[in-house]
Amino acid sequence: MPPLLTFAEAEWGESIALAVTGMLIVFVALGLVTLFLLLLPHIMTKLNAVFPEREHAHGHAPTASASKPQSDEDELIAAIGFALHIERSGRA
Amino acid sequence: MSTFNEFLKTTGYANLEVGNLIMIVIGLVFIFLAITKDYEPLLLVPIGFGIIVGNIPFDPSMQLSVYDDWIRGDDVTQAITGGDLQNSSVLSFIYFGVKYGLFPPLIFLGIGAMTDFSTMLSNPKLVLLGAAAQIGVFLTFFGAMFVFGFDERQAGAIGIIGGADGPTAIFLSSKLAPELLGAIAIAAYSYMALVPVIQPPIMRLLTSRDERLIRMKPPRQVSKREKMIFPVAAFLICTMIAPGAMVLLGMLFFGNLLKESGVTERLAQTARTAMIDIVTILLGFAVGASTQAQTFLKPESLQIFGLGALSFAIATAGGVLFAKFMNLFLTEKINPLVGAAGVSAVPDSARVVQMVGQQEDPNNMLLMHAMAPNVAGVIGSAVAAGVLWSVLV
């Protein structure tokens, strides 16, 4: 009895199956990512109700040592600017 | 005098073949394109110079080539138990990272640390365009087998060029078809550099003017917490389905978590600057140096270049056509041009979308929308590589 499929036909069929399955798997993986992202805002609403989101202690909020000199510097610049303004106004 | 004659026999001039000369010219063209046309200079300059280095002829008794390594074939045991380290070339040590797929995941770590997934998080349906563009990978796989007669492992490695992701192409070909690695890597990076040339005609051909004029809603604000949750969740979702993508996606999402966690800024900074630069230099140079004329200039290389172009074109068309298909069901239409960014090639294909869109309407800002399928394409091509690896290995 002759084989139902020749080797070349079998290989052809296997390759089509691999291409279609591969594409399907990519779609399933990214489809699930899409689904997760669609649900994420709802998950966040629930999550934020239990654990409110706040500024991270380490990464985002400027530390006291980083912000204070900046603030002092701003005040100093403002004071110098004001003094110069008064002085020039007086001269005028 | 005889010593001088002996020396003359060892010079590059004495051993130069036409093939070497052709490859050196190709290397010079790469450098020229990078410098004058600004085509992917960070890649084309190292690759171009690597091609020149790899094609300087030398006496075979000298251990200079990337292929002169201490591991002959796959005999890793020999390397551990007494391989000939002294007779290995310096270039072979650099090439180790390419041959064993070490560099691509490190590049992915850097890409993850510099990628902002916000646009993708704010418009999830655009992720599907990154999946649709992978059709180029699988159709080319098919064509490589049945039109050009490559075996299925080689066809898988060639097909991934359509993912338009150099590191992924190198990673997969190092696993499936190391003998084609040089040609596949050069083809992948060449087409990535040629994104602004290849994609626009296909995009214009497949879209009407009205479609190109579609304006999309600005993306919503994404919270820091969402950005932190995403890399972990997406990694779990994708690699549970395609474990073969674990290394690439693991590094990509790990890099992104370093960026988004807010507590590892130093690590993220290193990953997206110094580390990725070092690896890019080594990878580009080693890939270039592996293209010795004797191993590279074969009919298969030309076929790989042809298939690579086809793969790229199909991937672009796949993304655009799928966006049009999605528009049949959507009330808020997608500009189909953004589908072309699903081919990965971050961020060049997104820039091309912006450029083509602005040719029709200078005030239409498509870049941020195109970044969503663009980064989804990176994930999609890694998943496709994982699938091909797990099935064909």
Interface residues (C-beta under 8 A of the other chain):
Chain A: E11 W12 S15 I16 L18 A19 V20 T21 G22 M23 I25 V26 F27 V28 A29 L30 G31 L32 V33 T34 L35 F36 L37 L38 L40 P41 I43 M44 L47 N48 E53 H56 H58 G59 H60
Chain B: M120 L121 P124 K125 V127 L128 G130 A131 A132 Q134 I135 V137 F138 L139 F141 F142 M145 F146 E152 A155 S223 K224 R225 E226 I229 F230 A233 A234 I237 C238 I241 A242 S261 G262 V263 E265 A376 I379 G380 V383 A384 V387 L388 V391 L392
